[in-house]
């Protein structure tokens, strides 16, 4: 009987933790920004010959640099339909950044660097 009460209490606490945890994880509205650059870099995964697209976006006074998909062939479209100077919407969630532009599918990236717009990009 005592262990049943402990299990019931544990279950209640678990449910409360799950409900309060998901309430704070609501999807935020994308912020307006500008795509500053798109480049290809090598070795992000530790393999020197692997190439990855890297997108730099300024949202307000913060500059985010995020790695996109692996570029498997030199003729691949690593720009994903974007070009520097594009006005985009960026949704930041932890270390994930989703870049959106009308007429182009959303692009998911992993944030590698965050800088204030007043800092140097180096």
GROMACS elastic network, one bead per residue, 0.5 to 0.9 nm:
[ bonds ]
;  ai    aj funct       b0    kb
    1     4     6  0.51478   500
    1     5     6  0.65404   500
    1     6     6  0.88974   500
    2     5     6  0.52783   500
    2     6     6  0.64658   500
    2     7     6  0.88276   500
    3     7     6  0.61582   500
    3     8     6  0.85855   500
    4     7     6  0.50850   500
    4     8     6  0.61471   500
    4     9     6  0.85974   500
    5     8     6  0.50512   500
    5     9     6  0.61024   500
    5    10     6  0.84831   500
    6     9     6  0.51305   500
    6    10     6  0.60354   500
    6    11     6  0.85225   500
    7    10     6  0.50187   500
    7    11     6  0.60557   500
    7    12     6  0.86039   500
    8    11     6  0.50815   500
    8    12     6  0.62278   500
    8    13     6  0.86903   500
    9    12     6  0.51100   500
    9    13     6  0.62302   500
    9    14     6  0.85757   500
   10    13     6  0.51446   500
   10    14     6  0.61029   500
   10    15     6  0.86509   500
   11    14     6  0.50233   500
   11    15     6  0.61791   500
   11    16     6  0.86323   500
   12    15     6  0.51716   500
   12    16     6  0.62096   500
   12    17     6  0.85983   500
   13    16     6  0.51346   500
   13    17     6  0.61127   500
   13    18     6  0.86299   500
   14    17     6  0.50863   500
   14    18     6  0.61731   500
   14    19     6  0.86177   500
   15    18     6  0.51446   500
   15    19     6  0.61037   500
   15    20     6  0.85624   500
   16    19     6  0.51963   500
   16    20     6  0.60799   500
   16    21     6  0.83306   500
   17    20     6  0.53416   500
   17    21     6  0.58686   500
   17    22     6  0.85882   500
   18    21     6  0.50647   500
   18    22     6  0.61846   500
   18    23     6  0.85822   500
   19    22     6  0.54306   500
   19    23     6  0.62180   500
   20    23     6  0.51604   500
   20    24     6  0.67231   500
   21    24     6  0.57567   500
   21    25     6  0.67721   500
   22    25     6  0.50126   500
   22    26     6  0.70755   500
   23    26     6  0.61751   500
   24    27     6  0.89820   500
   25    28     6  0.84722   500
   27    91     6  0.88987   500
   27    93     6  0.85048   500
   28    31     6  0.88776   500
   28    91     6  0.71366   500
   28    92     6  0.81146   500
   28    93     6  0.81408   500
   29    90     6  0.87964   500
   29    91     6  0.68277   500
   30    89     6  0.54407   500
   30    90     6  0.51516   500
   30    92     6  0.75806   500
   30    98     6  0.85506   500
   30    99     6  0.86618   500
   30   100     6  0.84954   500
   31    59     6  0.67510   500
   31    60     6  0.83667   500
   31    88     6  0.83286   500
   31    89     6  0.52976   500
   31    90     6  0.53119   500
   31    91     6  0.62614   500
   31    92     6  0.84326   500
   32    58     6  0.88056   500
   32    59     6  0.63265   500
   32    60     6  0.78484   500
   32    87     6  0.72704   500
   32    88     6  0.60142   500
   32    90     6  0.64633   500
   33    57     6  0.66047   500
   33    58     6  0.54206   500
   33    60     6  0.68167   500
   33    86     6  0.85605   500
   33    87     6  0.59149   500
   33    88     6  0.52886   500
   33    89     6  0.57352   500
   33    90     6  0.65695   500
   34    56     6  0.86607   500
   34    57     6  0.56239   500
   34    58     6  0.53572   500
   34    59     6  0.67768   500
   34    84     6  0.79623   500
   34    85     6  0.60718   500
   34    86     6  0.57695   500
   34    88     6  0.56154   500
   34    89     6  0.79855   500
   34    90     6  0.89120   500
   35    38     6  0.79705   500
   35    55     6  0.73693   500
   35    56     6  0.60455   500
   35    58     6  0.65109   500
   35    59     6  0.89784   500
   35    82     6  0.81353   500
   35    83     6  0.72389   500
   35    84     6  0.52152   500
   35    85     6  0.53343   500
   35    86     6  0.53720   500
   35    87     6  0.64644   500
   35    88     6  0.66162   500
   35    99     6  0.89783   500
   36    55     6  0.77160   500
   36    56     6  0.53828   500
   36    57     6  0.54420   500
   36    58     6  0.67852   500
   36    63     6  0.88835   500
   36    83     6  0.84986   500
   36    84     6  0.51363   500
   36    85     6  0.58203   500
   36    86     6  0.79345   500
   37    54     6  0.80612   500
   37    55     6  0.59203   500
   37    56     6  0.52149   500
   37    57     6  0.73518   500
   37    83     6  0.75159   500
   37    85     6  0.77325   500
   38    53     6  0.68665   500
   38    54     6  0.56393   500
   38    56     6  0.65231   500
   38    78     6  0.82677   500
   38    79     6  0.66539   500
   38    82     6  0.83424   500
   38    83     6  0.72054   500
   38    84     6  0.65887   500
   39    52     6  0.83085   500
   39    53     6  0.57705   500
   39    54     6  0.52961   500
   39    55     6  0.67919   500
   39    56     6  0.87206   500
   39    78     6  0.82867   500
   39    79     6  0.83332   500
   40    51     6  0.63092   500
   40    52     6  0.54103   500
   40    54     6  0.59546   500
   40    55     6  0.89491   500
   40    71     6  0.79785   500
   40    78     6  0.76163   500
   41    44     6  0.74045   500
   41    50     6  0.83477   500
   41    51     6  0.54850   500
   41    52     6  0.54144   500
   41    53     6  0.65155   500
   41    54     6  0.70411   500
   42    45     6  0.84451   500
   42    46     6  0.87738   500
   42    47     6  0.78049   500
   42    48     6  0.58202   500
   42    49     6  0.62039   500
   42    50     6  0.55005   500
   42    52     6  0.62515   500
   42    53     6  0.89808   500
   43    46     6  0.50178   500
   43    49     6  0.63156   500
   43    50     6  0.55321   500
   43    51     6  0.64771   500
   43    52     6  0.78901   500
   44    47     6  0.71935   500
   44    48     6  0.78980   500
   44    50     6  0.75545   500
   44    51     6  0.76480   500
   44    52     6  0.71046   500
   44    67     6  0.85070   500
   45    48     6  0.80695   500
   45    50     6  0.74274   500
   45    52     6  0.89913   500
   46    49     6  0.89298   500
   46    50     6  0.82635   500
   47    50     6  0.56403   500
   47    51     6  0.88252   500
   48    51     6  0.80312   500
   50    70     6  0.72149   500
   50    71     6  0.74909   500
   50    72     6  0.74945   500
   51    69     6  0.88851   500
   51    70     6  0.58588   500
   51    71     6  0.52826   500
   51    72     6  0.70130   500
   51    73     6  0.87486   500
   52    67     6  0.67587   500
   52    68     6  0.64729   500
   52    69     6  0.59192   500
   52    71     6  0.52507   500
   52    72     6  0.83924   500
   52    78     6  0.80598   500
   53    66     6  0.86071   500
   53    67     6  0.59488   500
   53    68     6  0.51010   500
   53    69     6  0.60409   500
   53    70     6  0.65102   500
   53    71     6  0.66071   500
   53    78     6  0.57685   500
   53    79     6  0.74864   500
   54    65     6  0.68684   500
   54    66     6  0.56619   500
   54    68     6  0.57040   500
   54    69     6  0.84166   500
   54    78     6  0.88058   500
   54   109     6  0.84183   500
   55    64     6  0.81384   500
   55    65     6  0.56819   500
   55    66     6  0.53261   500
   55    67     6  0.63393   500
   55    68     6  0.70232   500
   55    79     6  0.86695   500
   55   109     6  0.80821   500
   56    63     6  0.68978   500
   56    64     6  0.56477   500
   56    66     6  0.64298   500
   56    67     6  0.89141   500
   56    84     6  0.88490   500
   57    62     6  0.84352   500
   57    63     6  0.57095   500
   57    64     6  0.52828   500
   57    65     6  0.64439   500
   57    66     6  0.82654   500
   57    88     6  0.84191   500
   57    90     6  0.79802   500
   57    99     6  0.85638   500
   58    61     6  0.69549   500
   58    62     6  0.57559   500
   58    64     6  0.62192   500
   58    65     6  0.87902   500
   58    90     6  0.89929   500
   58   117     6  0.76737   500
   59    62     6  0.54630   500
   59    63     6  0.63006   500
   59    64     6  0.76752   500
   59    89     6  0.85303   500
   59    90     6  0.73953   500
   60    63     6  0.80215   500
   60   117     6  0.82757   500
   61   115     6  0.85330   500
   61   116     6  0.58416   500
   61   117     6  0.50274   500
   61   118     6  0.77136   500
   62   114     6  0.67903   500
   62   115     6  0.56666   500
   62   117     6  0.53543   500
   62   118     6  0.86449   500
   63   113     6  0.80889   500
   63   114     6  0.57578   500
   63   115     6  0.51245   500
   63   116     6  0.60662   500
   63   117     6  0.58451   500
   63   121     6  0.87244   500
   64    97     6  0.84592   500
   64   111     6  0.66809   500
   64   112     6  0.76860   500
   64   113     6  0.58689   500
   64   115     6  0.66205   500
   64   116     6  0.89243   500
   65   109     6  0.88333   500
   65   110     6  0.83375   500
   65   111     6  0.57584   500
   65   112     6  0.56337   500
   65   113     6  0.51384   500
   65   114     6  0.65573   500
   65   115     6  0.86252   500
   66    95     6  0.89005   500
   66    96     6  0.81495   500
   66    97     6  0.70869   500
   66   108     6  0.87615   500
   66   109     6  0.52569   500
   66   110     6  0.50241   500
   66   112     6  0.52374   500
   66   113     6  0.70422   500
   67    70     6  0.86510   500
   67   108     6  0.86402   500
   67   109     6  0.52166   500
   67   110     6  0.53027   500
   67   111     6  0.65204   500
   67   112     6  0.67490   500
   68    71     6  0.89061   500
   68    78     6  0.84530   500
   68   107     6  0.75500   500
   68   108     6  0.66638   500
   68   110     6  0.68965   500
   69    78     6  0.78147   500
   69   108     6  0.84386   500
   69   109     6  0.76346   500
   70    78     6  0.83387   500
   71    74     6  0.72026   500
   71    75     6  0.87762   500
   71    76     6  0.63420   500
   71    77     6  0.80576   500
   71    78     6  0.63231   500
   72    75     6  0.86323   500
   72    76     6  0.69445   500
   73    76     6  0.53228   500
   73    77     6  0.89866   500
   74    77     6  0.84945   500
   74    78     6  0.89215   500
   75    78     6  0.85056   500
   76    79     6  0.87521   500
   77    80     6  0.58091   500
   77    81     6  0.77352   500
   78    81     6  0.83100   500
   79    82     6  0.53053   500
   79    83     6  0.66047   500
   80    83     6  0.86036   500
   80   104     6  0.80141   500
   80   105     6  0.83053   500
   80   107     6  0.76784   500
   81   103     6  0.89471   500
   81   104     6  0.62594   500
   81   105     6  0.82803   500
   82    85     6  0.89228   500
   82    86     6  0.69056   500
   82   101     6  0.79625   500
   82   104     6  0.77193   500
   83    86     6  0.58754   500
   84    87     6  0.88765   500
   86   101     6  0.80768   500
   87   101     6  0.72707   500
   88    99     6  0.65593   500
   88   100     6  0.56286   500
   88   101     6  0.50417   500
   88   102     6  0.82081   500
   89    98     6  0.81098   500
   89    99     6  0.58051   500
   89   100     6  0.50492   500
   89   101     6  0.63830   500
   90    97     6  0.64960   500
   90    98     6  0.55536   500
   90   100     6  0.62745   500
   90   101     6  0.89943   500
   91    96     6  0.81444   500
   91    97     6  0.55730   500
   91    98     6  0.51205   500
   91    99     6  0.66317   500
   91   100     6  0.82679   500
   92    95     6  0.73361   500
   92    96     6  0.59391   500
   92    98     6  0.66731   500
   92    99     6  0.89304   500
   92   111     6  0.88664   500
   93    96     6  0.52466   500
   93    97     6  0.63824   500
   93    98     6  0.84687   500
   94    97     6  0.80280   500
   94   111     6  0.85038   500
   95   109     6  0.85657   500
   95   110     6  0.58201   500
   95   111     6  0.50981   500
   95   112     6  0.78721   500
   96   108     6  0.71193   500
   96   109     6  0.58947   500
   96   111     6  0.57567   500
   97   107     6  0.82431   500
   97   108     6  0.59318   500
   97   109     6  0.52062   500
   97   110     6  0.61336   500
   97   111     6  0.63297   500
   98   106     6  0.64502   500
   98   107     6  0.54604   500
   98   109     6  0.61246   500
   98   110     6  0.86855   500
   99   105     6  0.88134   500
   99   106     6  0.56955   500
   99   107     6  0.50955   500
   99   108     6  0.64595   500
   99   109     6  0.78230   500
  100   103     6  0.89262   500
  100   104     6  0.70591   500
  100   105     6  0.67817   500
  100   107     6  0.64839   500
  100   108     6  0.89642   500
  101   104     6  0.55352   500
  101   105     6  0.72984   500
  101   106     6  0.71294   500
  102   105     6  0.78942   500
  104   107     6  0.86271   500
  111   114     6  0.75059   500
  115   118     6  0.80340   500
  115   119     6  0.64172   500
  115   120     6  0.81301   500
  115   121     6  0.75384   500
  116   119     6  0.54101   500
  116   120     6  0.84457   500
  117   120     6  0.77847   500
  117   121     6  0.84904   500
  119   122     6  0.87373   500
